[in-house]
Amino acid sequence: MPSASQRLCFVLLCALGGCSSLPIALPATGLGAPAPEVELTDARTGEAVELAAYRGRTVILNVWATWCGPCIVERETLHSVYERHHEKAGLEIVSISLDRSAAVVEQFREEKWPMPWRHVLGKSEASEAHIAALFGKDKKLPRMILVDADGTIVAEADELTYDTVEEAVNIMTAK
């Protein structure tokens, strides 16, 4: 029987493979690779964040920016998926902002969309450049990276529809 990761890849390839505006990317951080470790800082608290701390849980890494129109539109999809699966299946979302200021991200959260999951930024200029190179540079925003409980990237796309994300999360969190 195929693993959950293999089923997820199949679902996403079927759902996205024929649509040129929704490519599954295969960069150095691509499918089957471990989620990269980068120096991150929590936008609200300023504490250091390591993606390895999320091992054992299904995670959506969401790369976005407050100045990105499509990123803002995507908030509703993320919010719905988070509300349906966070408590029930332990889904986590970590939004990696390409904004340069935690204050900008927090102001957006307070004034426009609260987003109850964790928001992080690069810890230094060097880590910001690393994050941009891994997740954002030459790639379309918003960007979603689905990471399984083992810390492996199982899907990556510039955009995902609610139905595709919902189906992927259902497969990844099935017990």
C-alpha positions as CSV (number, residue, x, y, z in Angstrom):
1,M,0.0,0.0,0.0
2,P,1.4,3.5,-0.9
3,S,2.5,5.6,2.0
4,A,0.6,8.8,3.0
5,S,3.3,10.9,1.4
6,Q,3.0,8.9,-1.9
7,R,-0.8,9.2,-1.9
8,L,-0.5,13.0,-1.2
9,C,2.0,13.4,-4.1
10,F,-0.3,11.5,-6.4
11,V,-3.3,13.6,-5.4
12,L,-1.5,16.8,-5.9
13,L,0.1,15.7,-9.2
14,C,-3.4,14.7,-10.5
15,A,-5.0,17.9,-9.2
16,L,-2.2,20.3,-10.3
17,G,-0.2,18.6,-13.0
18,G,-2.3,19.7,-15.9
19,C,-2.6,23.3,-14.8
20,S,0.3,25.6,-15.8
21,S,-0.7,28.3,-13.3
22,L,-0.3,25.9,-10.4
23,P,3.0,24.1,-10.9
24,I,4.5,21.8,-8.3
25,A,8.1,23.1,-8.1
26,L,11.1,20.9,-7.6
27,P,13.8,23.3,-6.3
28,A,16.7,22.2,-4.0
29,T,14.2,22.3,-1.2
30,G,11.8,20.2,-3.2
31,L,9.8,17.0,-2.8
32,G,11.4,14.3,-0.7
33,A,13.9,16.7,0.8
34,P,13.9,17.6,4.5
35,A,12.4,20.9,5.4
36,P,15.3,23.3,5.5
37,E,16.6,24.7,8.7
38,V,16.8,28.5,8.7
39,E,17.2,31.0,11.4
40,L,13.7,32.3,12.2
41,T,12.2,34.7,14.7
42,D,8.7,34.7,16.0
43,A,7.1,38.0,14.7
44,R,5.1,38.5,17.9
45,T,7.5,37.4,20.7
46,G,10.9,37.8,19.1
47,E,12.0,34.3,20.2
48,A,14.0,32.0,18.0
49,V,12.0,29.4,16.1
50,E,13.3,26.1,14.7
51,L,11.2,24.1,12.2
52,A,12.6,20.9,13.7
53,A,10.4,21.7,16.8
54,Y,7.4,20.8,14.6
55,R,8.6,17.2,13.9
56,G,5.8,14.8,14.7
57,R,3.1,17.1,13.2
58,T,1.9,17.9,9.8
59,V,2.9,21.5,8.9
60,I,2.0,23.9,6.1
61,L,4.9,26.4,5.6
62,N,3.2,29.4,4.1
63,V,5.6,31.9,2.5
64,W,3.9,35.3,2.1
65,A,4.2,39.0,2.5
66,T,1.8,41.8,3.6
67,W,2.3,43.6,0.3
68,C,1.4,40.5,-1.8
69,G,-2.2,40.7,-3.0
70,P,-2.6,37.0,-3.8
71,C,-1.1,36.2,-0.4
72,I,-3.9,38.2,1.3
73,V,-6.6,36.4,-0.8
74,E,-5.1,33.1,0.3
75,R,-5.6,33.9,4.0
76,E,-9.3,32.7,3.9
77,T,-8.2,29.3,2.6
78,L,-5.5,28.9,5.2
79,H,-7.8,30.0,8.0
80,S,-10.5,27.5,7.0
81,V,-8.0,24.6,6.8
82,Y,-6.4,25.6,10.1
83,E,-9.8,25.8,11.9
84,R,-10.8,22.4,10.5
85,H,-7.6,20.5,11.3
86,H,-5.6,22.2,14.0
87,E,-7.5,20.8,17.0
88,K,-8.7,17.6,15.3
89,A,-5.5,16.5,13.6
90,G,-2.8,18.6,15.1
91,L,-2.1,20.6,11.8
92,E,0.2,23.5,12.3
93,I,0.8,26.4,10.0
94,V,4.0,28.4,10.1
95,S,3.7,31.6,8.0
96,I,7.2,32.8,6.8
97,S,6.9,36.5,6.0
98,L,9.2,38.1,3.5
99,D,8.4,41.4,5.1
100,R,11.4,43.0,6.7
101,S,9.6,44.1,9.9
102,A,7.8,42.1,12.5
103,A,5.8,45.3,13.3
104,V,4.4,45.3,9.8
105,V,3.3,41.7,10.1
106,E,1.7,42.2,13.5
107,Q,-0.1,45.4,12.4
108,F,-1.5,43.4,9.5
109,R,-2.7,40.7,11.9
110,E,-4.2,43.2,14.3
111,E,-6.0,45.4,11.7
112,K,-6.8,43.0,8.8
113,W,-6.6,39.3,9.5
114,P,-5.7,37.8,12.9
115,M,-4.3,34.4,11.7
116,P,-4.0,32.4,14.9
117,W,-1.0,30.4,13.8
118,R,2.7,31.2,14.2
119,H,4.3,33.9,12.0
120,V,8.0,34.1,11.6
121,L,10.7,36.3,9.8
122,G,14.3,35.9,9.2
123,K,16.5,36.3,12.3
124,S,19.1,38.4,10.5
125,E,19.8,39.9,7.1
126,A,21.8,36.7,6.2
127,S,18.9,34.5,7.2
128,E,16.4,36.8,5.4
129,A,18.5,36.3,2.2
130,H,18.6,32.5,2.8
131,I,14.8,32.4,3.3
132,A,14.3,34.4,0.1
133,A,16.6,32.1,-1.8
134,L,15.0,28.9,-0.5
135,F,11.4,30.0,-0.6
136,G,10.7,33.3,-2.3
137,K,13.3,34.5,-4.8
138,D,12.3,33.7,-8.4
139,K,9.3,31.9,-7.1
140,K,5.7,33.2,-7.1
141,L,4.0,34.2,-3.9
142,P,2.2,32.9,-2.0
143,R,4.0,29.6,-1.7
144,M,2.9,26.6,0.3
145,I,5.1,23.8,1.4
146,L,3.5,20.8,3.0
147,V,5.8,19.0,5.4
148,D,4.9,15.6,6.9
149,A,5.5,14.5,10.5
150,D,9.0,13.3,9.7
151,G,10.0,16.8,8.5
152,T,10.0,15.8,4.8
153,I,8.6,18.1,2.1
154,V,5.8,16.1,0.4
155,A,4.3,18.9,-1.7
156,E,5.2,22.3,-2.8
157,A,3.3,24.8,-5.0
158,D,2.9,28.4,-5.7
159,E,-0.8,28.3,-5.1
160,L,-3.2,25.6,-3.9
161,T,-6.9,25.6,-4.0
162,Y,-9.0,25.0,-0.8
163,D,-10.1,21.6,-2.0
164,T,-6.5,20.5,-2.9
165,V,-5.1,21.7,0.5
166,E,-8.1,20.1,2.3
167,E,-7.5,16.7,0.5
168,A,-3.8,16.8,1.1
169,V,-4.2,17.6,4.8
170,N,-6.8,14.8,5.1
171,I,-4.3,12.3,3.7
172,M,-1.4,13.5,5.7
173,T,-3.3,13.5,9.0
174,A,-5.1,10.2,8.5
175,K,-4.4,7.9,11.4
